[in-house]
Amino acid sequence: MSTATLEPETREWTAAKLRELAPKQRDEILAAAAECAFKYYTRDIHLTDFEAYREGDLHGNSSNTEPG
């Protein structure tokens, strides 16, 4: 059994520590963490029940901020 599947729940990984790992081990840890996060995301309405932007927060379809 791979220890990578257990570690995301029992250890807090920093980006620096993840970069020190072999790519395959890092991918396994990140995949396990993503699967765990997906379960929370799909079951907890408080994680998805919000408006990301209010009307007026965005400047339209252009990067030009000049009026008119």
PyMOL Python script that loads the backbone (N, CA, C, O; Angstrom):
from pymol import cmd

cmd.read_pdbstr("""\
ATOM      1  N   MET A   1       0.850  -1.182   0.000  1.00  0.00           N
ATOM      2  CA  MET A   1       0.000   0.000   0.000  1.00  0.00           C
ATOM      3  C   MET A   1       0.893   1.241   0.000  1.00  0.00           C
ATOM      4  O   MET A   1       1.884   1.299   0.727  1.00  0.00           O
ATOM      5  N   SER A   2       0.545   2.205  -0.797  1.00  0.00           N
ATOM      6  CA  SER A   2       1.303   3.445  -0.888  1.00  0.00           C
ATOM      7  C   SER A   2       1.003   4.338   0.308  1.00  0.00           C
ATOM      8  O   SER A   2      -0.153   4.496   0.699  1.00  0.00           O
ATOM      9  N   THR A   3       2.048   4.919   0.887  1.00  0.00           N
ATOM     10  CA  THR A   3       1.837   5.841   2.000  1.00  0.00           C
ATOM     11  C   THR A   3       1.344   7.191   1.510  1.00  0.00           C
ATOM     12  O   THR A   3       0.833   7.986   2.299  1.00  0.00           O
ATOM     13  N   ALA A   4       1.488   7.460   0.217  1.00  0.00           N
ATOM     14  CA  ALA A   4       1.075   8.750  -0.333  1.00  0.00           C
ATOM     15  C   ALA A   4      -0.421   8.967  -0.189  1.00  0.00           C
ATOM     16  O   ALA A   4      -0.863  10.107  -0.045  1.00  0.00           O
ATOM     17  N   THR A   5      -1.213   7.898  -0.226  1.00  0.00           N
ATOM     18  CA  THR A   5      -2.653   8.072  -0.133  1.00  0.00           C
ATOM     19  C   THR A   5      -3.081   8.472   1.268  1.00  0.00           C
ATOM     20  O   THR A   5      -4.164   9.032   1.437  1.00  0.00           O
ATOM     21  N   LEU A   6      -2.265   8.204   2.274  1.00  0.00           N
ATOM     22  CA  LEU A   6      -2.607   8.553   3.644  1.00  0.00           C
ATOM     23  C   LEU A   6      -2.072   9.921   4.045  1.00  0.00           C
ATOM     24  O   LEU A   6      -2.666  10.591   4.889  1.00  0.00           O
ATOM     25  N   GLU A   7      -0.985  10.336   3.468  1.00  0.00           N
ATOM     26  CA  GLU A   7      -0.297  11.534   3.932  1.00  0.00           C
ATOM     27  C   GLU A   7      -1.046  12.850   3.753  1.00  0.00           C
ATOM     28  O   GLU A   7      -0.917  13.708   4.627  1.00  0.00           O
ATOM     29  N   PRO A   8      -1.828  13.082   2.681  1.00  0.00           N
ATOM     30  CA  PRO A   8      -2.489  14.388   2.574  1.00  0.00           C
ATOM     31  C   PRO A   8      -3.400  14.699   3.752  1.00  0.00           C
ATOM     32  O   PRO A   8      -3.561  15.864   4.116  1.00  0.00           O
ATOM     33  N   GLU A   9      -4.001  13.672   4.355  1.00  0.00           N
ATOM     34  CA  GLU A   9      -4.893  13.917   5.477  1.00  0.00           C
ATOM     35  C   GLU A   9      -4.142  14.050   6.792  1.00  0.00           C
ATOM     36  O   GLU A   9      -4.668  14.648   7.732  1.00  0.00           O
ATOM     37  N   THR A  10      -2.941  13.517   6.891  1.00  0.00           N
ATOM     38  CA  THR A  10      -2.226  13.507   8.155  1.00  0.00           C
ATOM     39  C   THR A  10      -1.064  14.484   8.192  1.00  0.00           C
ATOM     40  O   THR A  10      -0.464  14.679   9.249  1.00  0.00           O
ATOM     41  N   ARG A  11      -0.735  15.094   7.081  1.00  0.00           N
ATOM     42  CA  ARG A  11       0.408  15.991   7.038  1.00  0.00           C
ATOM     43  C   ARG A  11       0.072  17.200   6.177  1.00  0.00           C
ATOM     44  O   ARG A  11      -0.590  17.075   5.147  1.00  0.00           O
ATOM     45  N   GLU A  12       0.525  18.356   6.600  1.00  0.00           N
ATOM     46  CA  GLU A  12       0.365  19.558   5.783  1.00  0.00           C
ATOM     47  C   GLU A  12       1.599  19.704   4.910  1.00  0.00           C
ATOM     48  O   GLU A  12       2.712  19.870   5.410  1.00  0.00           O
ATOM     49  N   TRP A  13       1.393  19.642   3.606  1.00  0.00           N
ATOM     50  CA  TRP A  13       2.496  19.751   2.661  1.00  0.00           C
ATOM     51  C   TRP A  13       2.671  21.195   2.217  1.00  0.00           C
ATOM     52  O   TRP A  13       1.697  21.875   1.896  1.00  0.00           O
ATOM     53  N   THR A  14       3.900  21.654   2.199  1.00  0.00           N
ATOM     54  CA  THR A  14       4.198  22.970   1.632  1.00  0.00           C
ATOM     55  C   THR A  14       4.637  22.759   0.187  1.00  0.00           C
ATOM     56  O   THR A  14       5.038  21.660  -0.196  1.00  0.00           O
ATOM     57  N   ALA A  15       4.557  23.803  -0.597  1.00  0.00           N
ATOM     58  CA  ALA A  15       5.003  23.712  -1.988  1.00  0.00           C
ATOM     59  C   ALA A  15       6.480  23.334  -2.047  1.00  0.00           C
ATOM     60  O   ALA A  15       6.886  22.550  -2.904  1.00  0.00           O
ATOM     61  N   ALA A  16       7.280  23.885  -1.146  1.00  0.00           N
ATOM     62  CA  ALA A  16       8.710  23.579  -1.135  1.00  0.00           C
ATOM     63  C   ALA A  16       8.961  22.099  -0.861  1.00  0.00           C
ATOM     64  O   ALA A  16       9.803  21.484  -1.514  1.00  0.00           O
ATOM     65  N   LYS A  17       8.236  21.522   0.101  1.00  0.00           N
ATOM     66  CA  LYS A  17       8.407  20.101   0.419  1.00  0.00           C
ATOM     67  C   LYS A  17       7.931  19.227  -0.739  1.00  0.00           C
ATOM     68  O   LYS A  17       8.563  18.217  -1.048  1.00  0.00           O
ATOM     69  N   LEU A  18       6.833  19.599  -1.379  1.00  0.00           N
ATOM     70  CA  LEU A  18       6.347  18.826  -2.518  1.00  0.00           C
ATOM     71  C   LEU A  18       7.352  18.835  -3.663  1.00  0.00           C
ATOM     72  O   LEU A  18       7.528  17.823  -4.342  1.00  0.00           O
ATOM     73  N   ARG A  19       8.013  19.972  -3.883  1.00  0.00           N
ATOM     74  CA  ARG A  19       9.014  20.057  -4.961  1.00  0.00           C
ATOM     75  C   ARG A  19      10.211  19.161  -4.704  1.00  0.00           C
ATOM     76  O   ARG A  19      10.890  18.764  -5.650  1.00  0.00           O
ATOM     77  N   GLU A  20      10.490  18.829  -3.444  1.00  0.00           N
ATOM     78  CA  GLU A  20      11.623  17.966  -3.109  1.00  0.00           C
ATOM     79  C   GLU A  20      11.345  16.499  -3.433  1.00  0.00           C
ATOM     80  O   GLU A  20      12.278  15.701  -3.526  1.00  0.00           O
ATOM     81  N   LEU A  21      10.082  16.138  -3.605  1.00  0.00           N
ATOM     82  CA  LEU A  21       9.707  14.752  -3.855  1.00  0.00           C
ATOM     83  C   LEU A  21       9.897  14.380  -5.318  1.00  0.00           C
ATOM     84  O   LEU A  21       9.987  15.239  -6.195  1.00  0.00           O
ATOM     85  N   ALA A  22       9.954  13.074  -5.553  1.00  0.00           N
ATOM     86  CA  ALA A  22       9.977  12.575  -6.929  1.00  0.00           C
ATOM     87  C   ALA A  22       8.644  12.923  -7.578  1.00  0.00           C
ATOM     88  O   ALA A  22       7.617  12.928  -6.900  1.00  0.00           O
ATOM     89  N   PRO A  23       8.636  13.215  -8.875  1.00  0.00           N
ATOM     90  CA  PRO A  23       7.386  13.610  -9.544  1.00  0.00           C
ATOM     91  C   PRO A  23       6.243  12.612  -9.341  1.00  0.00           C
ATOM     92  O   PRO A  23       5.103  13.028  -9.135  1.00  0.00           O
ATOM     93  N   LYS A  24       6.518  11.322  -9.393  1.00  0.00           N
ATOM     94  CA  LYS A  24       5.455  10.330  -9.235  1.00  0.00           C
ATOM     95  C   LYS A  24       4.855  10.402  -7.830  1.00  0.00           C
ATOM     96  O   LYS A  24       3.636  10.340  -7.673  1.00  0.00           O
ATOM     97  N   GLN A  25       5.703  10.532  -6.814  1.00  0.00           N
ATOM     98  CA  GLN A  25       5.212  10.610  -5.439  1.00  0.00           C
ATOM     99  C   GLN A  25       4.406  11.898  -5.235  1.00  0.00           C
ATOM    100  O   GLN A  25       3.355  11.887  -4.593  1.00  0.00           O
ATOM    101  N   ARG A  26       4.907  13.000  -5.786  1.00  0.00           N
ATOM    102  CA  ARG A  26       4.210  14.287  -5.679  1.00  0.00           C
ATOM    103  C   ARG A  26       2.838  14.203  -6.343  1.00  0.00           C
ATOM    104  O   ARG A  26       1.851  14.692  -5.792  1.00  0.00           O
ATOM    105  N   ASP A  27       2.770  13.582  -7.532  1.00  0.00           N
ATOM    106  CA  ASP A  27       1.506  13.442  -8.238  1.00  0.00           C
ATOM    107  C   ASP A  27       0.507  12.606  -7.445  1.00  0.00           C
ATOM    108  O   ASP A  27      -0.684  12.917  -7.423  1.00  0.00           O
ATOM    109  N   GLU A  28       0.988  11.540  -6.789  1.00  0.00           N
ATOM    110  CA  GLU A  28       0.112  10.698  -5.979  1.00  0.00           C
ATOM    111  C   GLU A  28      -0.465  11.488  -4.797  1.00  0.00           C
ATOM    112  O   GLU A  28      -1.653  11.378  -4.494  1.00  0.00           O
ATOM    113  N   ILE A  29       0.366  12.269  -4.145  1.00  0.00           N
ATOM    114  CA  ILE A  29      -0.081  13.066  -2.996  1.00  0.00           C
ATOM    115  C   ILE A  29      -1.086  14.118  -3.435  1.00  0.00           C
ATOM    116  O   ILE A  29      -2.115  14.305  -2.787  1.00  0.00           O
ATOM    117  N   LEU A  30      -0.794  14.804  -4.529  1.00  0.00           N
ATOM    118  CA  LEU A  30      -1.698  15.845  -5.017  1.00  0.00           C
ATOM    119  C   LEU A  30      -3.018  15.254  -5.509  1.00  0.00           C
ATOM    120  O   LEU A  30      -4.074  15.858  -5.321  1.00  0.00           O
ATOM    121  N   ALA A  31      -2.966  14.087  -6.133  1.00  0.00           N
ATOM    122  CA  ALA A  31      -4.194  13.438  -6.590  1.00  0.00           C
ATOM    123  C   ALA A  31      -5.065  13.028  -5.401  1.00  0.00           C
ATOM    124  O   ALA A  31      -6.285  13.190  -5.436  1.00  0.00           O
ATOM    125  N   ALA A  32      -4.439  12.499  -4.356  1.00  0.00           N
ATOM    126  CA  ALA A  32      -5.195  12.103  -3.155  1.00  0.00           C
ATOM    127  C   ALA A  32      -5.807  13.335  -2.477  1.00  0.00           C
ATOM    128  O   ALA A  32      -6.944  13.290  -2.008  1.00  0.00           O
ATOM    129  N   ALA A  33      -5.056  14.418  -2.430  1.00  0.00           N
ATOM    130  CA  ALA A  33      -5.565  15.652  -1.825  1.00  0.00           C
ATOM    131  C   ALA A  33      -6.718  16.222  -2.654  1.00  0.00           C
ATOM    132  O   ALA A  33      -7.697  16.717  -2.095  1.00  0.00           O
ATOM    133  N   ALA A  34      -6.606  16.155  -3.984  1.00  0.00           N
ATOM    134  CA  ALA A  34      -7.674  16.650  -4.857  1.00  0.00           C
ATOM    135  C   ALA A  34      -8.942  15.816  -4.695  1.00  0.00           C
ATOM    136  O   ALA A  34     -10.049  16.356  -4.693  1.00  0.00           O
ATOM    137  N   GLU A  35      -8.781  14.509  -4.561  1.00  0.00           N
ATOM    138  CA  GLU A  35      -9.944  13.645  -4.361  1.00  0.00           C
ATOM    139  C   GLU A  35     -10.638  13.971  -3.037  1.00  0.00           C
ATOM    140  O   GLU A  35     -11.867  14.009  -2.970  1.00  0.00           O
ATOM    141  N   CYS A  36      -9.859  14.202  -2.001  1.00  0.00           N
ATOM    142  CA  CYS A  36     -10.408  14.561  -0.698  1.00  0.00           C
ATOM    143  C   CYS A  36     -11.130  15.914  -0.779  1.00  0.00           C
ATOM    144  O   CYS A  36     -12.234  16.059  -0.254  1.00  0.00           O
ATOM    145  N   ALA A  37     -10.519  16.884  -1.423  1.00  0.00           N
ATOM    146  CA  ALA A  37     -11.122  18.209  -1.558  1.00  0.00           C
ATOM    147  C   ALA A  37     -12.412  18.139  -2.373  1.00  0.00           C
ATOM    148  O   ALA A  37     -13.378  18.838  -2.068  1.00  0.00           O
ATOM    149  N   PHE A  38     -12.430  17.305  -3.400  1.00  0.00           N
ATOM    150  CA  PHE A  38     -13.624  17.167  -4.242  1.00  0.00           C
ATOM    151  C   PHE A  38     -14.807  16.688  -3.410  1.00  0.00           C
ATOM    152  O   PHE A  38     -15.927  17.165  -3.595  1.00  0.00           O
ATOM    153  N   LYS A  39     -14.573  15.759  -2.504  1.00  0.00           N
ATOM    154  CA  LYS A  39     -15.645  15.243  -1.644  1.00  0.00           C
ATOM    155  C   LYS A  39     -16.231  16.371  -0.793  1.00  0.00           C
ATOM    156  O   LYS A  39     -17.451  16.485  -0.672  1.00  0.00           O
ATOM    157  N   TYR A  40     -15.381  17.193  -0.210  1.00  0.00           N
ATOM    158  CA  TYR A  40     -15.868  18.321   0.587  1.00  0.00           C
ATOM    159  C   TYR A  40     -16.608  19.322  -0.290  1.00  0.00           C
ATOM    160  O   TYR A  40     -17.673  19.814   0.085  1.00  0.00           O
ATOM    161  N   TYR A  41     -16.051  19.620  -1.444  1.00  0.00           N
ATOM    162  CA  TYR A  41     -16.611  20.626  -2.338  1.00  0.00           C
ATOM    163  C   TYR A  41     -18.006  20.256  -2.817  1.00  0.00           C
ATOM    164  O   TYR A  41     -18.881  21.116  -2.927  1.00  0.00           O
ATOM    165  N   THR A  42     -18.211  18.972  -3.101  1.00  0.00           N
ATOM    166  CA  THR A  42     -19.512  18.557  -3.628  1.00  0.00           C
ATOM    167  C   THR A  42     -20.556  18.367  -2.541  1.00  0.00           C
ATOM    168  O   THR A  42     -21.747  18.334  -2.850  1.00  0.00           O
ATOM    169  N   ARG A  43     -20.156  18.241  -1.276  1.00  0.00           N
ATOM    170  CA  ARG A  43     -21.111  17.990  -0.191  1.00  0.00           C
ATOM    171  C   ARG A  43     -21.419  19.215   0.666  1.00  0.00           C
ATOM    172  O   ARG A  43     -22.451  19.244   1.336  1.00  0.00           O
ATOM    173  N   ASP A  44     -20.561  20.214   0.660  1.00  0.00           N
ATOM    174  CA  ASP A  44     -20.735  21.365   1.550  1.00  0.00           C
ATOM    175  C   ASP A  44     -21.199  22.572   0.750  1.00  0.00           C
ATOM    176  O   ASP A  44     -20.414  23.171   0.015  1.00  0.00           O
ATOM    177  N   ILE A  45     -22.466  22.930   0.889  1.00  0.00           N
ATOM    178  CA  ILE A  45     -23.040  24.044   0.124  1.00  0.00           C
ATOM    179  C   ILE A  45     -22.351  25.372   0.451  1.00  0.00           C
ATOM    180  O   ILE A  45     -22.337  26.270  -0.391  1.00  0.00           O
ATOM    181  N   HIS A  46     -21.792  25.514   1.628  1.00  0.00           N
ATOM    182  CA  HIS A  46     -21.134  26.768   2.004  1.00  0.00           C
ATOM    183  C   HIS A  46     -19.861  27.018   1.188  1.00  0.00           C
ATOM    184  O   HIS A  46     -19.386  28.152   1.116  1.00  0.00           O
ATOM    185  N   LEU A  47     -19.317  25.984   0.583  1.00  0.00           N
ATOM    186  CA  LEU A  47     -18.135  26.164  -0.261  1.00  0.00           C
ATOM    187  C   LEU A  47     -18.486  26.645  -1.659  1.00  0.00           C
ATOM    188  O   LEU A  47     -17.622  27.151  -2.376  1.00  0.00           O
ATOM    189  N   THR A  48     -19.738  26.493  -2.053  1.00  0.00           N
ATOM    190  CA  THR A  48     -20.123  26.862  -3.418  1.00  0.00           C
ATOM    191  C   THR A  48     -21.250  27.879  -3.483  1.00  0.00           C
ATOM    192  O   THR A  48     -21.540  28.388  -4.565  1.00  0.00           O
ATOM    193  N   ASP A  49     -21.882  28.189  -2.388  1.00  0.00           N
ATOM    194  CA  ASP A  49     -23.053  29.064  -2.387  1.00  0.00           C
ATOM    195  C   ASP A  49     -22.649  30.513  -2.125  1.00  0.00           C
ATOM    196  O   ASP A  49     -22.891  31.050  -1.044  1.00  0.00           O
ATOM    197  N   PHE A  50     -22.038  31.132  -3.119  1.00  0.00           N
ATOM    198  CA  PHE A  50     -21.648  32.532  -2.997  1.00  0.00           C
ATOM    199  C   PHE A  50     -21.476  33.118  -4.388  1.00  0.00           C
ATOM    200  O   PHE A  50     -21.338  32.390  -5.370  1.00  0.00           O
ATOM    201  N   GLU A  51     -21.487  34.421  -4.457  1.00  0.00           N
ATOM    202  CA  GLU A  51     -21.218  35.134  -5.697  1.00  0.00           C
ATOM    203  C   GLU A  51     -19.754  35.541  -5.698  1.00  0.00           C
ATOM    204  O   GLU A  51     -19.292  36.207  -4.771  1.00  0.00           O
ATOM    205  N   ALA A  52     -19.034  35.152  -6.717  1.00  0.00           N
ATOM    206  CA  ALA A  52     -17.620  35.481  -6.784  1.00  0.00           C
ATOM    207  C   ALA A  52     -17.408  36.979  -7.049  1.00  0.00           C
ATOM    208  O   ALA A  52     -16.476  37.589  -6.527  1.00  0.00           O
ATOM    209  N   TYR A  53     -18.286  37.551  -7.865  1.00  0.00           N
ATOM    210  CA  TYR A  53     -18.173  38.966  -8.202  1.00  0.00           C
ATOM    211  C   TYR A  53     -19.542  39.624  -8.082  1.00  0.00           C
ATOM    212  O   TYR A  53     -20.573  39.007  -8.349  1.00  0.00           O
ATOM    213  N   ARG A  54     -19.527  40.876  -7.677  1.00  0.00           N
ATOM    214  CA  ARG A  54     -20.760  41.664  -7.692  1.00  0.00           C
ATOM    215  C   ARG A  54     -20.827  42.421  -9.008  1.00  0.00           C
ATOM    216  O   ARG A  54     -19.821  42.581  -9.700  1.00  0.00           O
ATOM    217  N   GLU A  55     -22.019  42.883  -9.344  1.00  0.00           N
ATOM    218  CA  GLU A  55     -22.159  43.700 -10.541  1.00  0.00           C
ATOM    219  C   GLU A  55     -21.326  44.962 -10.345  1.00  0.00           C
ATOM    220  O   GLU A  55     -21.402  45.597  -9.294  1.00  0.00           O
ATOM    221  N   GLY A  56     -20.552  45.320 -11.325  1.00  0.00           N
ATOM    222  CA  GLY A  56     -19.697  46.494 -11.222  1.00  0.00           C
ATOM    223  C   GLY A  56     -18.265  46.163 -10.837  1.00  0.00           C
ATOM    224  O   GLY A  56     -17.392  47.024 -10.946  1.00  0.00           O
ATOM    225  N   ASP A  57     -17.994  44.921 -10.384  1.00  0.00           N
ATOM    226  CA  ASP A  57     -16.628  44.540 -10.033  1.00  0.00           C
ATOM    227  C   ASP A  57     -15.756  44.370 -11.273  1.00  0.00           C
ATOM    228  O   ASP A  57     -14.543  44.568 -11.217  1.00  0.00           O
ATOM    229  N   LEU A  58     -16.375  44.005 -12.386  1.00  0.00           N
ATOM    230  CA  LEU A  58     -15.635  43.766 -13.618  1.00  0.00           C
ATOM    231  C   LEU A  58     -15.756  44.971 -14.538  1.00  0.00           C
ATOM    232  O   LEU A  58     -16.748  45.699 -14.496  1.00  0.00           O
ATOM    233  N   HIS A  59     -14.754  45.173 -15.357  1.00  0.00           N
ATOM    234  CA  HIS A  59     -14.731  46.330 -16.252  1.00  0.00           C
ATOM    235  C   HIS A  59     -15.273  46.011 -17.636  1.00  0.00           C
ATOM    236  O   HIS A  59     -14.995  46.752 -18.579  1.00  0.00           O
ATOM    237  N   GLY A  60     -16.012  44.970 -17.788  1.00  0.00           N
ATOM    238  CA  GLY A  60     -16.558  44.615 -19.103  1.00  0.00           C
ATOM    239  C   GLY A  60     -15.661  43.632 -19.822  1.00  0.00           C
ATOM    240  O   GLY A  60     -14.918  42.876 -19.196  1.00  0.00           O
ATOM    241  N   ASN A  61     -15.738  43.648 -21.142  1.00  0.00           N
ATOM    242  CA  ASN A  61     -15.009  42.684 -21.952  1.00  0.00           C
ATOM    243  C   ASN A  61     -13.668  43.192 -22.429  1.00  0.00           C
ATOM    244  O   ASN A  61     -13.016  42.522 -23.231  1.00  0.00           O
ATOM    245  N   SER A  62     -13.234  44.343 -21.970  1.00  0.00           N
ATOM    246  CA  SER A  62     -12.019  44.949 -22.468  1.00  0.00           C
ATOM    247  C   SER A  62     -11.048  45.214 -21.328  1.00  0.00           C
ATOM    248  O   SER A  62     -11.460  45.410 -20.185  1.00  0.00           O
ATOM    249  N   SER A  63      -9.781  45.220 -21.638  1.00  0.00           N
ATOM    250  CA  SER A  63      -8.787  45.574 -20.620  1.00  0.00           C
ATOM    251  C   SER A  63      -8.628  47.098 -20.515  1.00  0.00           C
ATOM    252  O   SER A  63      -7.904  47.588 -19.649  1.00  0.00           O
ATOM    253  N   ASN A  64      -9.306  47.845 -21.397  1.00  0.00           N
ATOM    254  CA  ASN A  64      -9.255  49.291 -21.376  1.00  0.00           C
ATOM    255  C   ASN A  64     -10.113  49.796 -20.215  1.00  0.00           C
ATOM    256  O   ASN A  64     -11.306  49.502 -20.150  1.00  0.00           O
ATOM    257  N   THR A  65      -9.506  50.557 -19.297  1.00  0.00           N
ATOM    258  CA  THR A  65     -10.233  51.085 -18.140  1.00  0.00           C
ATOM    259  C   THR A  65     -10.696  52.513 -18.356  1.00  0.00           C
ATOM    260  O   THR A  65     -11.318  53.102 -17.471  1.00  0.00           O
ATOM    261  N   GLU A  66     -10.401  53.082 -19.525  1.00  0.00           N
ATOM    262  CA  GLU A  66     -10.827  54.448 -19.827  1.00  0.00           C
ATOM    263  C   GLU A  66     -12.339  54.472 -20.083  1.00  0.00           C
ATOM    264  O   GLU A  66     -12.854  53.598 -20.781  1.00  0.00           O
ATOM    265  N   PRO A  67     -13.055  55.453 -19.533  1.00  0.00           N
ATOM    266  CA  PRO A  67     -14.497  55.525 -19.805  1.00  0.00           C
ATOM    267  C   PRO A  67     -14.777  55.860 -21.279  1.00  0.00           C
ATOM    268  O   PRO A  67     -14.026  56.577 -21.940  1.00  0.00           O
ATOM    269  N   GLY A  68     -15.915  55.295 -21.759  1.00  0.00           N
ATOM    270  CA  GLY A  68     -16.412  55.640 -23.078  1.00  0.00           C
ATOM    271  C   GLY A  68     -15.632  55.090 -24.171  1.00  0.00           C
ATOM    272  O   GLY A  68     -15.957  55.316 -25.337  1.00  0.00           O
TER     273      GLY A  68
END
""", "prot")
cmd.dss("prot")
cmd.show_as("cartoon", "prot")
cmd.util.cbc("prot")
cmd.orient("prot")
